[in-house]
Amino acid sequence: MRLLCFAHKNEAKTFIKMLNLSLSNERLKIYSNNDLYLLITGEGNQQTTENLCLALSSLKDITEILNMGVAGSLNKDYTRGDLLSVRTAYQFSDDFSFKSFTSADTHAKNDCMSAMKRLNTSEEKKKVSIYADLVDREVWAIGSVAQKFKLPWRSLKIVSDDINSEANCNLIKEDAEYYSNTLFHAFQEIHELEVSKNGSNSFSIDSDTFYFTHSQKHELHKLLKTLEQREVGFTDKFMNSDSYRGIVQSKLSPKLRAKKILSCLLEQYDPPLYQAQSKLKEKISKLNIDQIHFDSNEFIERKNLKFRGQVKTQADLEIIKNVLNHLDIDGLAR
């Protein structure tokens, strides 16, 4: 059976509710149903190590460990709400430990560093950003214990704060329901993706030509599944189209090619939605200047206009204040 591991119960709430999990071991904080177990490990490598060892010593039928939870971003390309699968887990205390553990997800491309203490400021995160894409408090311990028990492990993280922002624990707690819901949706999609490997969908999402994040893989699967249901053989037809070949042969980066593929599929999946999103992106892009940049994808997906700014002088600050003062949120949505 699979063992799901969360640092905090708030991250697991949706799983406990939707999977009808009951508390089967109050002392060890283990929940279960007929198909899987769920463990609340606590925060930090020491608590996680102790509680996971106790759980695995008690549960004799575990075949895989799946860790899910929030993590801070150490990479400017990843922002709040992004879902990323962990490739390798490292540990960081006052210095960097090269003792690492690699997950069973052979397609994962993002490394995570487990810090002994919370990295709350942007400056703290930037100092260690050369080591990994993500920072959390427990995945290194998950990998360490899994190795001792000779079990495969995987970890799926949702970004709670980007590299340029402060890690606000109170805000993360307030958004816990959103994080738990998003992780649960991803967990459901994992099963669908595993099943679809034996289906007719022949699109290679893990080739060197494209780089899809975990959430983009889910979106790709959803679009292809629906379009294939509408038209049998759609996937093969799309891969032989001029649009697809043009993207593959372009000089774009694998990340931009992936975005182009999703945009092409969305246009065929829902043309009115595609047109609306295209117009919205155009509106938001016109707002971008050197001092402030808006994230159109965040607004489209969650109606949350996220932006990042850079202030070097008082004049830069005045420019940003002027842009925000004249921003028409309702007008963007129209």
Contacts in CASP RR format, 6 or more apart in sequence:
PFRMAT RR
TARGET T0000
AUTHOR 0000-0000-0000
METHOD contacts of the structure
MODEL  1
MRLLCFAHKNEAKTFIKMLNLSLSNERLKIYSNNDLYLLITGEGNQQTTE
NLCLALSSLKDITEILNMGVAGSLNKDYTRGDLLSVRTAYQFSDDFSFKS
FTSADTHAKNDCMSAMKRLNTSEEKKKVSIYADLVDREVWAIGSVAQKFK
LPWRSLKIVSDDINSEANCNLIKEDAEYYSNTLFHAFQEIHELEVSKNGS
NSFSIDSDTFYFTHSQKHELHKLLKTLEQREVGFTDKFMNSDSYRGIVQS
KLSPKLRAKKILSCLLEQYDPPLYQAQSKLKEKISKLNIDQIHFDSNEFI
ERKNLKFRGQVKTQADLEIIKNVLNHLDIDGLAR
1 35 0 8 1.000
1 36 0 8 1.000
1 37 0 8 1.000
1 59 0 8 1.000
1 61 0 8 1.000
1 62 0 8 1.000
1 63 0 8 1.000
2 35 0 8 1.000
2 36 0 8 1.000
2 37 0 8 1.000
2 62 0 8 1.000
2 63 0 8 1.000
2 64 0 8 1.000
2 65 0 8 1.000
2 66 0 8 1.000
3 36 0 8 1.000
3 37 0 8 1.000
3 38 0 8 1.000
3 39 0 8 1.000
3 55 0 8 1.000
3 56 0 8 1.000
3 59 0 8 1.000
3 62 0 8 1.000
3 64 0 8 1.000
3 65 0 8 1.000
3 66 0 8 1.000
4 12 0 8 1.000
4 15 0 8 1.000
4 36 0 8 1.000
4 37 0 8 1.000
4 38 0 8 1.000
4 39 0 8 1.000
4 66 0 8 1.000
4 67 0 8 1.000
4 68 0 8 1.000
4 187 0 8 1.000
5 38 0 8 1.000
5 39 0 8 1.000
5 41 0 8 1.000
5 48 0 8 1.000
5 52 0 8 1.000
5 65 0 8 1.000
5 66 0 8 1.000
5 67 0 8 1.000
5 68 0 8 1.000
5 138 0 8 1.000
5 142 0 8 1.000
6 12 0 8 1.000
6 15 0 8 1.000
6 38 0 8 1.000
6 39 0 8 1.000
6 40 0 8 1.000
6 41 0 8 1.000
6 67 0 8 1.000
6 68 0 8 1.000
6 69 0 8 1.000
7 40 0 8 1.000
7 41 0 8 1.000
7 42 0 8 1.000
7 43 0 8 1.000
7 44 0 8 1.000
7 48 0 8 1.000
7 69 0 8 1.000
7 136 0 8 1.000
7 137 0 8 1.000
7 138 0 8 1.000
8 40 0 8 1.000
8 42 0 8 1.000
8 43 0 8 1.000
8 176 0 8 1.000
9 16 0 8 1.000
9 29 0 8 1.000
9 40 0 8 1.000
10 173 0 8 1.000
10 176 0 8 1.000
10 177 0 8 1.000
10 180 0 8 1.000
11 68 0 8 1.000
11 69 0 8 1.000
11 70 0 8 1.000
11 176 0 8 1.000
11 179 0 8 1.000
11 180 0 8 1.000
11 183 0 8 1.000
12 31 0 8 1.000
12 38 0 8 1.000
12 40 0 8 1.000
12 68 0 8 1.000
12 180 0 8 1.000
13 176 0 8 1.000
13 177 0 8 1.000
13 180 0 8 1.000
14 177 0 8 1.000
14 180 0 8 1.000
14 181 0 8 1.000
14 183 0 8 1.000
14 184 0 8 1.000
15 21 0 8 1.000
15 38 0 8 1.000
15 180 0 8 1.000
15 183 0 8 1.000
15 184 0 8 1.000
15 187 0 8 1.000
16 31 0 8 1.000
16 38 0 8 1.000
18 184 0 8 1.000
19 33 0 8 1.000
19 35 0 8 1.000
19 36 0 8 1.000
19 38 0 8 1.000
20 33 0 8 1.000
21 31 0 8 1.000
21 32 0 8 1.000
21 33 0 8 1.000
21 38 0 8 1.000
22 31 0 8 1.000
22 32 0 8 1.000
22 33 0 8 1.000
23 29 0 8 1.000
23 30 0 8 1.000
23 31 0 8 1.000
24 30 0 8 1.000
24 31 0 8 1.000
24 32 0 8 1.000
24 37 0 8 1.000
25 58 0 8 1.000
28 39 0 8 1.000
28 51 0 8 1.000
28 54 0 8 1.000
28 55 0 8 1.000
28 58 0 8 1.000
29 39 0 8 1.000
29 40 0 8 1.000
29 51 0 8 1.000
30 37 0 8 1.000
30 38 0 8 1.000
30 39 0 8 1.000
30 55 0 8 1.000
30 58 0 8 1.000
30 59 0 8 1.000
31 37 0 8 1.000
31 38 0 8 1.000
31 39 0 8 1.000
32 38 0 8 1.000
37 55 0 8 1.000
37 59 0 8 1.000
37 62 0 8 1.000
39 51 0 8 1.000
39 52 0 8 1.000
39 55 0 8 1.000
40 51 0 8 1.000
41 47 0 8 1.000
41 48 0 8 1.000
41 51 0 8 1.000
41 52 0 8 1.000
41 138 0 8 1.000
41 141 0 8 1.000
41 142 0 8 1.000
42 48 0 8 1.000
42 51 0 8 1.000
42 138 0 8 1.000
43 137 0 8 1.000
43 138 0 8 1.000
44 114 0 8 1.000
44 116 0 8 1.000
44 137 0 8 1.000
44 138 0 8 1.000
44 141 0 8 1.000
45 91 0 8 1.000
45 114 0 8 1.000
45 116 0 8 1.000
45 137 0 8 1.000
45 138 0 8 1.000
45 140 0 8 1.000
45 141 0 8 1.000
45 144 0 8 1.000
46 141 0 8 1.000
47 138 0 8 1.000
48 137 0 8 1.000
48 138 0 8 1.000
48 141 0 8 1.000
48 142 0 8 1.000
48 145 0 8 1.000
49 141 0 8 1.000
49 144 0 8 1.000
49 145 0 8 1.000
52 65 0 8 1.000
52 141 0 8 1.000
52 142 0 8 1.000
52 145 0 8 1.000
53 145 0 8 1.000
53 148 0 8 1.000
56 62 0 8 1.000
56 145 0 8 1.000
56 149 0 8 1.000
56 151 0 8 1.000
62 149 0 8 1.000
62 151 0 8 1.000
63 151 0 8 1.000
63 152 0 8 1.000
64 104 0 8 1.000
64 151 0 8 1.000
64 152 0 8 1.000
64 153 0 8 1.000
64 154 0 8 1.000
65 142 0 8 1.000
65 143 0 8 1.000
65 146 0 8 1.000
65 151 0 8 1.000
65 152 0 8 1.000
65 153 0 8 1.000
65 154 0 8 1.000
66 153 0 8 1.000
66 154 0 8 1.000
66 155 0 8 1.000
66 156 0 8 1.000
66 187 0 8 1.000
67 86 0 8 1.000
67 138 0 8 1.000
67 139 0 8 1.000
67 142 0 8 1.000
67 153 0 8 1.000
67 154 0 8 1.000
67 155 0 8 1.000
67 156 0 8 1.000
68 155 0 8 1.000
68 156 0 8 1.000
68 157 0 8 1.000
68 183 0 8 1.000
68 186 0 8 1.000
68 187 0 8 1.000
69 136 0 8 1.000
69 156 0 8 1.000
69 157 0 8 1.000
69 158 0 8 1.000
69 179 0 8 1.000
69 183 0 8 1.000
70 136 0 8 1.000
70 157 0 8 1.000
70 158 0 8 1.000
70 159 0 8 1.000
70 160 0 8 1.000
70 172 0 8 1.000
70 179 0 8 1.000
71 84 0 8 1.000
71 112 0 8 1.000
71 134 0 8 1.000
71 135 0 8 1.000
71 136 0 8 1.000
71 139 0 8 1.000
71 157 0 8 1.000
71 158 0 8 1.000
71 159 0 8 1.000
71 160 0 8 1.000
72 119 0 8 1.000
72 125 0 8 1.000
72 134 0 8 1.000
72 135 0 8 1.000
72 136 0 8 1.000
72 157 0 8 1.000
72 159 0 8 1.000
72 160 0 8 1.000
72 161 0 8 1.000
72 162 0 8 1.000
72 167 0 8 1.000
73 79 0 8 1.000
73 82 0 8 1.000
73 125 0 8 1.000
73 133 0 8 1.000
73 134 0 8 1.000
73 159 0 8 1.000
73 161 0 8 1.000
73 162 0 8 1.000
73 163 0 8 1.000
74 113 0 8 1.000
74 125 0 8 1.000
74 126 0 8 1.000
74 128 0 8 1.000
74 129 0 8 1.000
74 131 0 8 1.000
74 132 0 8 1.000
74 133 0 8 1.000
74 134 0 8 1.000
74 135 0 8 1.000
74 163 0 8 1.000
75 110 0 8 1.000
75 129 0 8 1.000
75 133 0 8 1.000
75 134 0 8 1.000
75 163 0 8 1.000
76 162 0 8 1.000
76 163 0 8 1.000
76 164 0 8 1.000
77 255 0 8 1.000
78 84 0 8 1.000
78 110 0 8 1.000
78 133 0 8 1.000
78 134 0 8 1.000
78 159 0 8 1.000
78 162 0 8 1.000
78 213 0 8 1.000
79 159 0 8 1.000
79 162 0 8 1.000
79 295 0 8 1.000
79 298 0 8 1.000
79 306 0 8 1.000
80 159 0 8 1.000
80 160 0 8 1.000
80 161 0 8 1.000
80 162 0 8 1.000
80 298 0 8 1.000
80 306 0 8 1.000
81 158 0 8 1.000
81 159 0 8 1.000
81 160 0 8 1.000
81 179 0 8 1.000
81 182 0 8 1.000
81 215 0 8 1.000
82 158 0 8 1.000
82 159 0 8 1.000
82 213 0 8 1.000
82 214 0 8 1.000
82 215 0 8 1.000
83 156 0 8 1.000
83 157 0 8 1.000
83 158 0 8 1.000
83 159 0 8 1.000
83 182 0 8 1.000
83 183 0 8 1.000
83 186 0 8 1.000
83 213 0 8 1.000
83 214 0 8 1.000
83 215 0 8 1.000
83 218 0 8 1.000
84 108 0 8 1.000
84 110 0 8 1.000
84 133 0 8 1.000
84 134 0 8 1.000
84 156 0 8 1.000
84 157 0 8 1.000
84 158 0 8 1.000
84 159 0 8 1.000
84 213 0 8 1.000
84 214 0 8 1.000
85 103 0 8 1.000
85 105 0 8 1.000
85 107 0 8 1.000
85 108 0 8 1.000
85 109 0 8 1.000
85 110 0 8 1.000
85 154 0 8 1.000
85 155 0 8 1.000
85 156 0 8 1.000
85 157 0 8 1.000
85 214 0 8 1.000
86 103 0 8 1.000
86 105 0 8 1.000
86 108 0 8 1.000
86 110 0 8 1.000
86 111 0 8 1.000
86 112 0 8 1.000
86 134 0 8 1.000
86 139 0 8 1.000
86 154 0 8 1.000
86 155 0 8 1.000
86 156 0 8 1.000
86 157 0 8 1.000
87 102 0 8 1.000
87 103 0 8 1.000
87 105 0 8 1.000
87 108 0 8 1.000
87 109 0 8 1.000
87 110 0 8 1.000
87 111 0 8 1.000
88 100 0 8 1.000
88 101 0 8 1.000
88 102 0 8 1.000
88 103 0 8 1.000
88 111 0 8 1.000
88 112 0 8 1.000
89 100 0 8 1.000
89 101 0 8 1.000
89 102 0 8 1.000
89 103 0 8 1.000
89 111 0 8 1.000
89 112 0 8 1.000
89 113 0 8 1.000
89 114 0 8 1.000
89 139 0 8 1.000
89 140 0 8 1.000
89 142 0 8 1.000
89 143 0 8 1.000
89 155 0 8 1.000
90 96 0 8 1.000
90 97 0 8 1.000
90 98 0 8 1.000
90 99 0 8 1.000
90 100 0 8 1.000
90 111 0 8 1.000
90 112 0 8 1.000
90 113 0 8 1.000
90 114 0 8 1.000
90 131 0 8 1.000
90 132 0 8 1.000
90 140 0 8 1.000
91 97 0 8 1.000
91 99 0 8 1.000
91 100 0 8 1.000
91 113 0 8 1.000
91 114 0 8 1.000
91 116 0 8 1.000
91 140 0 8 1.000
92 113 0 8 1.000
92 114 0 8 1.000
92 115 0 8 1.000
92 116 0 8 1.000
92 128 0 8 1.000
92 131 0 8 1.000
92 135 0 8 1.000
93 115 0 8 1.000
93 116 0 8 1.000
94 116 0 8 1.000
96 113 0 8 1.000
96 128 0 8 1.000
96 131 0 8 1.000
100 140 0 8 1.000
101 140 0 8 1.000
101 142 0 8 1.000
101 143 0 8 1.000
101 144 0 8 1.000
101 146 0 8 1.000
101 147 0 8 1.000
101 153 0 8 1.000
103 143 0 8 1.000
103 152 0 8 1.000
103 153 0 8 1.000
103 154 0 8 1.000
103 155 0 8 1.000
104 152 0 8 1.000
104 153 0 8 1.000
104 154 0 8 1.000
105 154 0 8 1.000
107 206 0 8 1.000
108 154 0 8 1.000
109 211 0 8 1.000
110 132 0 8 1.000
110 133 0 8 1.000
110 134 0 8 1.000
111 131 0 8 1.000
111 132 0 8 1.000
111 133 0 8 1.000
111 134 0 8 1.000
112 132 0 8 1.000
112 133 0 8 1.000
112 134 0 8 1.000
112 135 0 8 1.000
112 136 0 8 1.000
112 139 0 8 1.000
112 140 0 8 1.000
112 155 0 8 1.000
112 157 0 8 1.000
113 128 0 8 1.000
113 131 0 8 1.000
113 132 0 8 1.000
113 134 0 8 1.000
113 135 0 8 1.000
113 136 0 8 1.000
113 140 0 8 1.000
114 135 0 8 1.000
114 136 0 8 1.000
114 137 0 8 1.000
114 138 0 8 1.000
114 139 0 8 1.000
114 140 0 8 1.000
114 141 0 8 1.000
115 128 0 8 1.000
115 135 0 8 1.000
115 136 0 8 1.000
115 137 0 8 1.000
118 137 0 8 1.000
118 167 0 8 1.000
118 169 0 8 1.000
119 125 0 8 1.000
119 128 0 8 1.000
119 135 0 8 1.000
119 167 0 8 1.000
120 166 0 8 1.000
120 167 0 8 1.000
121 166 0 8 1.000
121 167 0 8 1.000
122 163 0 8 1.000
122 164 0 8 1.000
122 165 0 8 1.000
122 166 0 8 1.000
125 135 0 8 1.000
125 163 0 8 1.000
125 167 0 8 1.000
126 163 0 8 1.000
128 135 0 8 1.000
129 163 0 8 1.000
134 157 0 8 1.000
134 159 0 8 1.000
136 157 0 8 1.000
139 155 0 8 1.000
139 157 0 8 1.000
142 153 0 8 1.000
142 155 0 8 1.000
143 153 0 8 1.000
146 152 0 8 1.000
146 153 0 8 1.000
156 183 0 8 1.000
156 186 0 8 1.000
156 187 0 8 1.000
156 190 0 8 1.000
156 214 0 8 1.000
158 179 0 8 1.000
158 182 0 8 1.000
158 183 0 8 1.000
158 186 0 8 1.000
160 167 0 8 1.000
160 172 0 8 1.000
160 175 0 8 1.000
160 179 0 8 1.000
161 167 0 8 1.000
161 168 0 8 1.000
161 172 0 8 1.000
162 308 0 8 1.000
164 308 0 8 1.000
164 309 0 8 1.000
172 179 0 8 1.000
185 218 0 8 1.000
186 214 0 8 1.000
186 215 0 8 1.000
186 218 0 8 1.000
189 218 0 8 1.000
189 221 0 8 1.000
189 222 0 8 1.000
192 221 0 8 1.000
192 225 0 8 1.000
193 217 0 8 1.000
193 218 0 8 1.000
193 221 0 8 1.000
196 221 0 8 1.000
196 225 0 8 1.000
200 228 0 8 1.000
200 233 0 8 1.000
200 235 0 8 1.000
201 221 0 8 1.000
201 224 0 8 1.000
201 225 0 8 1.000
201 228 0 8 1.000
201 235 0 8 1.000
202 235 0 8 1.000
202 236 0 8 1.000
202 239 0 8 1.000
203 220 0 8 1.000
203 224 0 8 1.000
203 235 0 8 1.000
203 238 0 8 1.000
203 239 0 8 1.000
204 210 0 8 1.000
205 212 0 8 1.000
205 217 0 8 1.000
205 220 0 8 1.000
206 212 0 8 1.000
208 254 0 8 1.000
209 248 0 8 1.000
209 254 0 8 1.000
209 257 0 8 1.000
210 254 0 8 1.000
210 257 0 8 1.000
210 258 0 8 1.000
210 261 0 8 1.000
211 253 0 8 1.000
211 254 0 8 1.000
211 255 0 8 1.000
211 257 0 8 1.000
211 258 0 8 1.000
212 220 0 8 1.000
212 258 0 8 1.000
216 258 0 8 1.000
216 259 0 8 1.000
216 262 0 8 1.000
219 262 0 8 1.000
220 261 0 8 1.000
220 262 0 8 1.000
220 265 0 8 1.000
223 262 0 8 1.000
223 265 0 8 1.000
223 266 0 8 1.000
223 269 0 8 1.000
224 234 0 8 1.000
224 235 0 8 1.000
224 265 0 8 1.000
226 269 0 8 1.000
227 234 0 8 1.000
227 235 0 8 1.000
227 238 0 8 1.000
227 265 0 8 1.000
227 268 0 8 1.000
227 269 0 8 1.000
228 234 0 8 1.000
228 235 0 8 1.000
231 237 0 8 1.000
238 244 0 8 1.000
238 264 0 8 1.000
238 265 0 8 1.000
243 264 0 8 1.000
244 261 0 8 1.000
244 264 0 8 1.000
247 257 0 8 1.000
247 260 0 8 1.000
247 261 0 8 1.000
247 264 0 8 1.000
248 257 0 8 1.000
250 257 0 8 1.000
250 260 0 8 1.000
252 260 0 8 1.000
263 274 0 8 1.000
266 273 0 8 1.000
266 274 0 8 1.000
266 277 0 8 1.000
267 274 0 8 1.000
277 300 0 8 1.000
280 296 0 8 1.000
280 299 0 8 1.000
280 300 0 8 1.000
280 332 0 8 1.000
280 333 0 8 1.000
281 296 0 8 1.000
281 300 0 8 1.000
283 332 0 8 1.000
284 294 0 8 1.000
284 296 0 8 1.000
284 299 0 8 1.000
284 305 0 8 1.000
284 332 0 8 1.000
285 296 0 8 1.000
287 294 0 8 1.000
287 323 0 8 1.000
287 327 0 8 1.000
288 294 0 8 1.000
289 319 0 8 1.000
289 323 0 8 1.000
290 310 0 8 1.000
291 309 0 8 1.000
291 310 0 8 1.000
291 311 0 8 1.000
291 316 0 8 1.000
291 319 0 8 1.000
291 320 0 8 1.000
291 323 0 8 1.000
292 307 0 8 1.000
292 308 0 8 1.000
292 309 0 8 1.000
292 310 0 8 1.000
292 319 0 8 1.000
292 320 0 8 1.000
292 323 0 8 1.000
292 324 0 8 1.000
293 307 0 8 1.000
293 308 0 8 1.000
293 309 0 8 1.000
294 305 0 8 1.000
294 306 0 8 1.000
294 307 0 8 1.000
295 305 0 8 1.000
295 306 0 8 1.000
295 307 0 8 1.000
295 308 0 8 1.000
298 304 0 8 1.000
298 305 0 8 1.000
298 306 0 8 1.000
299 305 0 8 1.000
299 306 0 8 1.000
299 332 0 8 1.000
303 333 0 8 1.000
305 327 0 8 1.000
305 329 0 8 1.000
305 332 0 8 1.000
309 320 0 8 1.000
310 316 0 8 1.000
311 317 0 8 1.000
311 320 0 8 1.000
END
